[in-house]
């Protein structure tokens, strides 16, 4: 089978790190959202089952089909919205709201309107958006030194040395050294791990206008603006602009629709974890990076089946270790995004505004900084071009994000010396 031939240690590690970062960084918010609707422990575990199965299958199967990395994640800002707005609604109304949101996501993908909007965003703005989203994780890698200086210094030193001599295995080696270090110091919380199978709990949906207005619409808006928008930017900035975005949006919506009665509130394109599986750290050959996404998807399915047990395993790692490995794994993508953002002088200031607004983390009317970064950058770009030839005539922006080159020189790595020799 070609998958096992294409699979490598670096790709599997990229998938594992993506799962580690994705779960440990936001699983608490998901549990808070479930509790807001009065979920029992069995229902909360069912949410993890539905999300794990949904993310796993929606990531692994399309990746195998297209031989390109497809990364689906839960909507973290959506979970935050539900945790705040869910009080006063029962689980049945919550499921009804999830279903309505899923239908809206399917329509956004099936009609192609979201992809058409994305095609109008210049590549510089999209790259700045992605860099801004990921830069917060890069900063966290070093702010972790405030509470775990020896660990961070050890990880940084290991990463730099490995990057010099065995660049493909820099992240796996750094993670291994870090795990050995914290284990030797007794900092792994194994007591929280209890291996039991998770069983799905079906909840009959209840539809109400109040829940649709208060839950479905905000969930849909923040998922599209704060998750799918940078998710598309990650796909295209990594050189996979031929992936059918509309179909991917539709797949995420259908997965949500099927699994909503079991607790899948909103699935969407991933940006942060996608960057880990789409970059050179996963594999030098872009044609083999899909194995990282498949590995990630398989691990998601395992998490779904063993729900609370695997979540406990992932949360056993110190938060500083997770923050540092995430930041180090994303360094290449952040640097490539910034380089692409400022390459064109006519777009440079608008791209920097996009980057800074996105990095700020500002939230207005419940919508996160990724959306407002694009808005600010688009306004800046429009003002800069007042009185000039139209932007479309100077540089066809519709092709900018849809078909432009990578943020890193990945289109050439396949031909790099020795790139095809490594398994």
Secondary structure, 3 states (H helix, E strand, C coil): CHHHHHCCHHHHHHHHHHHHHHHHHHHHHHHHHHHHCCCCHHHHHHHHHHHHHHHHHHHHHHHHHHCCCCCEEECHHHHHHHHHHCCCCCHHHHHHHHHHHHHHHHHHHHCCHHHHHHCCCCHHHHHHHHHHHHHHHHHHHHHHHHCCHHHHHHHHHHHHHHHHHCHHHHHHHHHHHHHHHHHHCCCCCHHHCCCCCCCCCCCCCCCCHHHHHHHHHHHHHHHHHHHHHHHHHHHHHCCCCCCCHHHHHHHHHHHHHHHHHHCCCCEEECCHHHHHHHCCCCCCCHHHCHHHHHHHHHHHHHHHHHHHHHHHHHCCCCHHHHHHHHHHHCHHHHHHHHHHHHHCHHHHHHHHHHHHHHHHCCCECCECHHHHHHHHHHHHHHHHCCCCCCHHHHCCHHHHHHHCCCCCCHHHHHHCCCCCCCC
